[in-house]
Amino acid sequence: MTTGLSNDVTLDVVADLAAQLRVDSIRASTSAGSGHPTSSMSAADLLAALVARHLHYDWDDPHSPVNDHLIFSKGHASPLLYSIFRAVGVVSEEELLNGYRRFGERLEGHPTPILPWVDVATGSLGQGLPDGVGVALAGRYLDRLPYRVWVLCGDSELAEGSIWEALDKASYYQLSNLVVIADVNRLGQRGATDLGWDVDAYARRAEAFGARVVVIDGHDLTAIDDALTAAAGNAGAGGSTGSQPTVIVAKTIKGKGFAEVENSPDWHGKPFPPAMADRAVTELGGVRSLVVRGPRPEPAEPGPALEHPSTLAPQDEKPLPSEEWPVYKTGEKVATRKAYGDALVALGARDPKVVALDGEVSNSTFAEEFTRAFPERYFEMFIAEQQLVAAATGLAARGYKTFASTFAAFLTRAYDFIRMGSISGADLRLVGSHSGVEIGADGPSQMALEDLAMIRAVHGSTVLYPADGTSTAALVAAMADTPGISYLRTTRGSYPGLYAAGEAFPVGGSKTLRSGSDDQVTLIGAGVTLHECLRAADSLAADGITARVIDCYSVKPIDIGALTAAAQDTGRIVVAEDHHPEGGLGSAVADALLAAGQRDFRLAHLAVRGMPGSGTGAELLAWAGIDAEHIADAARQLAARP
Amino acid sequence: MTTGLSNDVTLDVVADLAAQLRVDSIRASTSAGSGHPTSSMSAADLLAALVARHLHYDWDDPHSPVNDHLIFSKGHASPLLYSIFRAVGVVSEEELLNGYRRFGERLEGHPTPILPWVDVATGSLGQGLPDGVGVALAGRYLDRLPYRVWVLCGDSELAEGSIWEALDKASYYQLSNLVVIADVNRLGQRGATDLGWDVDAYARRAEAFGARVVVIDGHDLTAIDDALTAAAGNAGAGGSTGSQPTVIVAKTIKGKGFAEVENSPDWHGKPFPPAMADRAVTELGGVRSLVVRGPRPEPAEPGPALEHPSTLAPQDEKPLPSEEWPVYKTGEKVATRKAYGDALVALGARDPKVVALDGEVSNSTFAEEFTRAFPERYFEMFIAEQQLVAAATGLAARGYKTFASTFAAFLTRAYDFIRMGSISGADLRLVGSHSGVEIGADGPSQMALEDLAMIRAVHGSTVLYPADGTSTAALVAAMADTPGISYLRTTRGSYPGLYAAGEAFPVGGSKTLRSGSDDQVTLIGAGVTLHECLRAADSLAADGITARVIDCYSVKPIDIGALTAAAQDTGRIVVAEDHHPEGGLGSAVADALLAAGQRDFRLAHLAVRGMPGSGTGAELLAWAGIDAEHIADAARQLAARP
C-alpha cells in the first residue's frame, strides 16, 4: 500500500473494477428483486477511479480519524456502494447476493451507518451533501485533519434547495476538503430531469455558489482521474490550502455498459429480470472478483487552528457569560432560552466536544453566548434550517456533541433532516425557542404549535420542556449525554425560578410542585403552562379545591409513575399546553395512562385549538384557553363531577 | 387613472411617498412596541415606485382576476406593507397606529390573507417567493391573464434553499410574469448576512438559475423605476412575451432615511422608543397623508393556452385512464395509490379547477394518470418538495383545487410550508404514497412513519387513510370540497376491495366491517392494518372470540360515535397502525375516547416501535408487531382480562 496518490492501481485495472461494480450492482439488485442498477451503472466509472486511486481509506479501520469520507447522497445507488465494499474486501459476495435488501440484513435498500463505512443515512435526496458539509466543517476546523469528504450526488437531487444551502455554506466556510461528484445521467424516476444533460447550467450554478467546478465526461477514466487529482490537490495535504469546495460535474449515461438499457427512461429503480441480468453480465465481461484497495491515509496530527468566518465576525463588546454552572434563584425571573445559552457555555467549558450551531437567530435563542465564549466551536448556518440540522448530523458523525438552535417554529423546515438523523443514529441536540402563542405580537408564523408532535413522532427521540432556569440548565447538561434526537423547547418570556440550584431533573422524570393527601385534581403543565397551573392551584385553593401540580418537563419519555399516581389519587387530570391539541403533552399523558392500564380517571385537555393572531402573551394564553383562569375552570368542572 | 404604465405619479411624488412609508413604518412599530422598522425602511423606495407606478391593482376590488399580485416574502417588513395599504387608502391611519400587532386586529405581526390584499401568509422566510411561483404558474398557464407577480425578498432569506427551488421552477416554466425584488440591505437579525453587499454574487446566482437580472441602487428612484419598467416589459402584456423571470437585485441600506440607525446591526426587529421615533419622523420630513394609487389593470380575457414544459414532456403510449368514476370490485386487489390516480382523473374531468402537482415520482403516486389525461393542468415540481407545496399554495390562492403528491415520507421536507399553508387558510390537498413499513425493501428512509402525527398537528387539518380502492376514490372526491389542509395517506401494495361501488365515506366517518351483539373486543385499523385486523378477526373467531372491526379511514376528524360505542359495547380496543406510536391513529383514538369521557375500556396500541430495516412488507409488519397475528394476540390478552 502506498500513501498519498496511489499509482499502484492502473487505469486499466480501474476499468476492470468499474465493470465489476456494474456487474455486481446488477447481480445484487436482481438477486433482491428490487433496487437501482441503472443509477449505479452511471456512476461506476467515477467511483471506481475514486476508490482505487484517490480515496484515502483504511478499510481495516473504518473508524480511523484520518480516513477520507465517502457519502452517497444518491443513496438509491446502494448497489454500487455495496459492490465497492465487496471490491475492497469488506463485504463478501455471499452477503452482497443474499443480504441486499433482505430482512434482518445490514445491506439495506439505502445505506445507513449500521455499516461501519457509512457516516450518515441517505435515501431522502439532497441530504448527503448537506451532511457532508458538517463532516467537512469538522475536518477543517475541529479535527483539523487532512481527510477529504467525497460526496456522490445524483442530478435529480440537485433540484433540492438543500443542495444549494450546502454549497453556499461550503464556500462560505472555504471547505476545500469537500468534493462533490455530480452524476448527471439526465434521467430521474419518471423521465428527464429539469436540466437534462445541460452540464454547463449545473456548472454555472455551482460556480455562482462559490465552488471550483470541473466538467467532465463521466465515463472517460483519464478525465475522471485528472479531475479527482485536481480536487484532491485543491483540498491540500492539510485540508487547508484551497479555499473552495470542488464540484465535478460528470456527464454520464444511465445504465452505462448494458446497451439494452443505456439512456432509457424506462429502467429507473428496476432490477433486471434474471435472463436480462445474465445478458448484461455477459456484455460487461462476466463476473469478476477483483480486490482493489486504494491509498491508505497517512497518520496525521491535528493541524493549526484555522479561523473561520464565524470566528472572524465582529464580536460585540458584551462581557463573556460565565463558564461557571449557572445558578438561578427561586422567584427570580429568567427566560428558559437565556438559561439555555448560559448552560451551553458552561457545558462548553467542561467539554471541548460541545459544538453549537444556529440559524441566524442566536441573539434570540441565546446561542450567542456560546458564540462569544467559544467562537471556534460555533458555526453560523444563517437562514438555512435544513443545513443547520444537516451540519449538526455531519459533526455528530465525527463525534462532536452538537447543539443546533433556532425558533422552534422553524425546525419544521428541517423535519425530513431530523427524521433522517434518527435513521443515521445521530445524536442531535435540537433547541427550539419562542414556542407557542406565548410569544405574542409576532403572530402565528413565528409560533411553534406543532413541534412537540413533530419530534415526539421521531423514533428514539427525547422531548424536554422546562419551565425555569434551573431545570433548563440541568436538562441541557442531560442532553449532552442523551443518545438519539433530543429536543429542548424554550420559551420567549421570563418566568420566576421554581427550583433551587442543584435540584436533579432526570430525563423521564417530573416534579410535583404541589401535593397533599387529599388532592382532588391534578394540574399538569410544562413550560409556560406550568406557571399558569400554579396560579390556577392558588385560585382553586381559595375555593377549597386542593390541586396537585406536576411539572411534566420530560414530555418523552414521560414520568408514568407520577401520572399513574395522580390518576389513582385524584381521578381528575387537567393538562394544559401551549401547542395544538394533537400529539403534544396532552397526547403524551393520555397515551401513557392508557398504556399503563389506567381507567378510572377523567382528563380535561386544554390546548391551542384555534388559529392565533397577534396580541400580548397573556391575551393569547387567555384566548387559547390555557391560562390560569381556564385551567382553574376546567378543574372546577371536573371536581364538580363524581 | 390610467392603465398600463402610469406617469400620473411623478418620481417626486414617489419620493414623498417613500418618506411617508418610512414614517408610517416607524409610527406603526413604535405604537405597537414591536416590529421591524429598519427592514421596512430599506425597501421603502423600491415599494413606493412599484406601488405608485407599476403595480396594476384595483384597490377597490382586491379580488379582481386581473390584479397584479404583491407578495412580501420578507413578511417581517409588515409595517411597510401596511403603510402601503394606508397610502392607497384602504387602511386608516387609526387602524395602522392602533391595530398593528394588537390582539383581535387584522394587521398581524406578519401578513396573512385575513387581509383581502394579501395572497399568502409569510413570516417563515423563503416561502413568499415559492408561493409566488404558484401564483405565476396560474397566471401564465391557467388564468392566462396578464397580471404580474411581484415578490419582495429580503437578503437573509436568499440563504434558504427554497428560494433556489423557486427560481429553478420559475425559469423552467418561463415565468416572465414573476418579478423578484431582492432588498439587499446586508444585515440579518444578528449581524451581516453570508454575502453582505456582494450584489454581484447574488446576480450571478440568480442568472445561473435562469433569471434575467438587474442590479441597482435600491435608493435611486430613477434606477428603480427603470428596472421595474424593464421587468414589466419582460412580463409582456399577455404575461407571455418573455421567457425568464426577472430578479432585481437592489443594494439598500437598512434603516435608510434615519441617520441614527442607518446600516447599523443593532436595530433589527426593534421599534424605536417614542422620542427616537419622533427624531426619525422629523428627519424624514414629518407625517404625511398622501393618498397615491398607481395604475389600475385593464380588463382582460384569458389569452391562448401556452404549452408548458410538462405538457411538452414526452408522453408514453399507455392509454389514457378513464374519465369515468372508477369502480373497483370487492375482493379484487388494487393499490390505494392507484385508486388515487384513477379518481384524480375522474375528478379532473368533472371539475376544470382541479390541478395536480408531483415531486418527480408521479409514476409511484399515480399522479401520472392525471398528467396523461390533463397535461395542461399538471405541473412537475421535480425533487423539490418545498416548492411542490408552495406552488400548490400559490395555485390555491388563485382558486385552483390543487392536489400535490409525493412519497408520504418526503412530505416531511415541506412541513414548514404545510404549516404556513394552514396560516394562509389555503385549501391544500396533499397525497402521500408509500406509507409505513409496508413498503418493504427500500428501507426506513422511504417509509413514512411520522406523517399522521405531522399533519394531525396542523390546525384545521383533515387526515384520511383509506384501505381500498372504493374508499380511496370517494375520499379523493371529498377532498375536493374539504377546506384547509387535507391529507390522503396511500399504500404501496395492492389489497382486496372491501366496499361496493357507491358506498359513502363521509369525512369524519368510519366503517364497521364486522360486528355483532356480543362483540368482546374491537379491532381498529386503517390502510394496511385494516386488512390485518380482518385477518385477525377470522383467527379470533376460530377461537370463539367475537371481534368488531372498524375501518378508521378518517383519522382526523375521527368518528367519535363509533369509537364510543365500541368502547361501551366491547370494553376492549386494539388499535394497529403502520406509523410510529406517537401522534398517529392510536393517539387519535385515545384522545377522542378520553375527550368523550369514556373510562371503562382497555386499549392495546400496536405501532412501529423500532427502527425498521429492509425486508418484505409481510416480514416488516410482523417485525413491527402490527400484523394479524400480533393483533389477534393482543385481542386475546385483552379478552382474557375481566
Chai-1 contact restraints between the chains, C-beta under 6 A:
chainA,res_idxA,chainB,res_idxB,connection_type,confidence,min_distance_angstrom,max_distance_angstrom,comment,restraint_id
A,S34,B,A441,contact,1.0,0.0,6.0,A-B,restraint_1
A,R101,B,A441,contact,1.0,0.0,6.0,A-B,restraint_2
A,R101,B,S614,contact,1.0,0.0,6.0,A-B,restraint_3
A,F103,B,G615,contact,1.0,0.0,6.0,A-B,restraint_4
A,F103,B,E619,contact,1.0,0.0,6.0,A-B,restraint_5
A,E108,B,G443,contact,1.0,0.0,6.0,A-B,restraint_6
A,E108,B,G613,contact,1.0,0.0,6.0,A-B,restraint_7
A,E108,B,S614,contact,1.0,0.0,6.0,A-B,restraint_8
A,G109,B,A441,contact,1.0,0.0,6.0,A-B,restraint_9
A,G109,B,D442,contact,1.0,0.0,6.0,A-B,restraint_10
A,G109,B,G443,contact,1.0,0.0,6.0,A-B,restraint_11
A,G109,B,S614,contact,1.0,0.0,6.0,A-B,restraint_12
A,H110,B,G443,contact,1.0,0.0,6.0,A-B,restraint_13
A,H110,B,S445,contact,1.0,0.0,6.0,A-B,restraint_14
A,G123,B,S445,contact,1.0,0.0,6.0,A-B,restraint_15
A,S124,B,S445,contact,1.0,0.0,6.0,A-B,restraint_16
A,L125,B,I383,contact,1.0,0.0,6.0,A-B,restraint_17
A,S156,B,I383,contact,1.0,0.0,6.0,A-B,restraint_18
A,E157,B,I383,contact,1.0,0.0,6.0,A-B,restraint_19
A,A159,B,F382,contact,1.0,0.0,6.0,A-B,restraint_20
A,A159,B,I383,contact,1.0,0.0,6.0,A-B,restraint_21
A,A159,B,A384,contact,1.0,0.0,6.0,A-B,restraint_22
A,E160,B,I383,contact,1.0,0.0,6.0,A-B,restraint_23
A,G161,B,G161,contact,1.0,0.0,6.0,A-B,restraint_24
A,G161,B,S162,contact,1.0,0.0,6.0,A-B,restraint_25
A,G161,B,W164,contact,1.0,0.0,6.0,A-B,restraint_26
A,G161,B,E165,contact,1.0,0.0,6.0,A-B,restraint_27
A,S162,B,G161,contact,1.0,0.0,6.0,A-B,restraint_28
A,W164,B,G161,contact,1.0,0.0,6.0,A-B,restraint_29
A,W164,B,W164,contact,1.0,0.0,6.0,A-B,restraint_30
A,E165,B,G161,contact,1.0,0.0,6.0,A-B,restraint_31
A,Y172,B,D194,contact,1.0,0.0,6.0,A-B,restraint_32
A,G188,B,E360,contact,1.0,0.0,6.0,A-B,restraint_33
A,Q189,B,E360,contact,1.0,0.0,6.0,A-B,restraint_34
A,Q189,B,V361,contact,1.0,0.0,6.0,A-B,restraint_35
A,R190,B,S362,contact,1.0,0.0,6.0,A-B,restraint_36
A,R190,B,N363,contact,1.0,0.0,6.0,A-B,restraint_37
A,G191,B,A313,contact,1.0,0.0,6.0,A-B,restraint_38
A,D194,B,Y172,contact,1.0,0.0,6.0,A-B,restraint_39
A,D194,B,F382,contact,1.0,0.0,6.0,A-B,restraint_40
A,R204,B,A208,contact,1.0,0.0,6.0,A-B,restraint_41
A,R205,B,A208,contact,1.0,0.0,6.0,A-B,restraint_42
A,A208,B,R204,contact,1.0,0.0,6.0,A-B,restraint_43
A,A208,B,R205,contact,1.0,0.0,6.0,A-B,restraint_44
A,A208,B,A208,contact,1.0,0.0,6.0,A-B,restraint_45
A,A313,B,G191,contact,1.0,0.0,6.0,A-B,restraint_46
A,E360,B,G188,contact,1.0,0.0,6.0,A-B,restraint_47
A,E360,B,Q189,contact,1.0,0.0,6.0,A-B,restraint_48
A,V361,B,Q189,contact,1.0,0.0,6.0,A-B,restraint_49
A,S362,B,R190,contact,1.0,0.0,6.0,A-B,restraint_50
A,N363,B,R190,contact,1.0,0.0,6.0,A-B,restraint_51
A,F382,B,A159,contact,1.0,0.0,6.0,A-B,restraint_52
A,F382,B,D194,contact,1.0,0.0,6.0,A-B,restraint_53
A,I383,B,L125,contact,1.0,0.0,6.0,A-B,restraint_54
A,I383,B,S156,contact,1.0,0.0,6.0,A-B,restraint_55
A,I383,B,E157,contact,1.0,0.0,6.0,A-B,restraint_56
A,I383,B,A159,contact,1.0,0.0,6.0,A-B,restraint_57
A,I383,B,E160,contact,1.0,0.0,6.0,A-B,restraint_58
A,A384,B,A159,contact,1.0,0.0,6.0,A-B,restraint_59
A,T412,B,Y415,contact,1.0,0.0,6.0,A-B,restraint_60
A,T412,B,D416,contact,1.0,0.0,6.0,A-B,restraint_61
A,T412,B,R419,contact,1.0,0.0,6.0,A-B,restraint_62
A,R413,B,D416,contact,1.0,0.0,6.0,A-B,restraint_63
A,Y415,B,T412,contact,1.0,0.0,6.0,A-B,restraint_64
A,Y415,B,Y415,contact,1.0,0.0,6.0,A-B,restraint_65
A,D416,B,T412,contact,1.0,0.0,6.0,A-B,restraint_66
A,D416,B,R413,contact,1.0,0.0,6.0,A-B,restraint_67
A,R419,B,T412,contact,1.0,0.0,6.0,A-B,restraint_68
A,I423,B,P444,contact,1.0,0.0,6.0,A-B,restraint_69
A,I423,B,S445,contact,1.0,0.0,6.0,A-B,restraint_70
A,A441,B,S34,contact,1.0,0.0,6.0,A-B,restraint_71
A,A441,B,R101,contact,1.0,0.0,6.0,A-B,restraint_72
A,A441,B,G109,contact,1.0,0.0,6.0,A-B,restraint_73
A,D442,B,G109,contact,1.0,0.0,6.0,A-B,restraint_74
A,G443,B,E108,contact,1.0,0.0,6.0,A-B,restraint_75
A,G443,B,G109,contact,1.0,0.0,6.0,A-B,restraint_76
A,G443,B,H110,contact,1.0,0.0,6.0,A-B,restraint_77
A,P444,B,I423,contact,1.0,0.0,6.0,A-B,restraint_78
A,S445,B,H110,contact,1.0,0.0,6.0,A-B,restraint_79
A,S445,B,G123,contact,1.0,0.0,6.0,A-B,restraint_80
A,S445,B,S124,contact,1.0,0.0,6.0,A-B,restraint_81
A,S445,B,I423,contact,1.0,0.0,6.0,A-B,restraint_82
A,E450,B,A457,contact,1.0,0.0,6.0,A-B,restraint_83
A,A453,B,A453,contact,1.0,0.0,6.0,A-B,restraint_84
A,A453,B,A457,contact,1.0,0.0,6.0,A-B,restraint_85
A,A453,B,G583,contact,1.0,0.0,6.0,A-B,restraint_86
A,R456,B,E582,contact,1.0,0.0,6.0,A-B,restraint_87
A,A457,B,E450,contact,1.0,0.0,6.0,A-B,restraint_88
A,A457,B,A453,contact,1.0,0.0,6.0,A-B,restraint_89
A,A457,B,H580,contact,1.0,0.0,6.0,A-B,restraint_90
A,A457,B,E582,contact,1.0,0.0,6.0,A-B,restraint_91
A,A457,B,G583,contact,1.0,0.0,6.0,A-B,restraint_92
A,H459,B,H580,contact,1.0,0.0,6.0,A-B,restraint_93
A,H459,B,M611,contact,1.0,0.0,6.0,A-B,restraint_94
A,H580,B,A457,contact,1.0,0.0,6.0,A-B,restraint_95
A,H580,B,H459,contact,1.0,0.0,6.0,A-B,restraint_96
A,E582,B,R456,contact,1.0,0.0,6.0,A-B,restraint_97
A,E582,B,A457,contact,1.0,0.0,6.0,A-B,restraint_98
A,G583,B,A453,contact,1.0,0.0,6.0,A-B,restraint_99
A,G583,B,A457,contact,1.0,0.0,6.0,A-B,restraint_100
A,G583,B,G583,contact,1.0,0.0,6.0,A-B,restraint_101
A,S587,B,S587,contact,1.0,0.0,6.0,A-B,restraint_102
A,S587,B,D591,contact,1.0,0.0,6.0,A-B,restraint_103
A,A590,B,A590,contact,1.0,0.0,6.0,A-B,restraint_104
A,A590,B,D591,contact,1.0,0.0,6.0,A-B,restraint_105
A,A590,B,L594,contact,1.0,0.0,6.0,A-B,restraint_106
A,D591,B,S587,contact,1.0,0.0,6.0,A-B,restraint_107
A,D591,B,A590,contact,1.0,0.0,6.0,A-B,restraint_108
A,L594,B,A590,contact,1.0,0.0,6.0,A-B,restraint_109
A,L594,B,L603,contact,1.0,0.0,6.0,A-B,restraint_110
A,R599,B,R599,contact,1.0,0.0,6.0,A-B,restraint_111
A,L603,B,L594,contact,1.0,0.0,6.0,A-B,restraint_112
A,M611,B,H459,contact,1.0,0.0,6.0,A-B,restraint_113
A,G613,B,E108,contact,1.0,0.0,6.0,A-B,restraint_114
A,S614,B,R101,contact,1.0,0.0,6.0,A-B,restraint_115
A,S614,B,E108,contact,1.0,0.0,6.0,A-B,restraint_116
A,S614,B,G109,contact,1.0,0.0,6.0,A-B,restraint_117
A,G615,B,F103,contact,1.0,0.0,6.0,A-B,restraint_118
A,E619,B,F103,contact,1.0,0.0,6.0,A-B,restraint_119
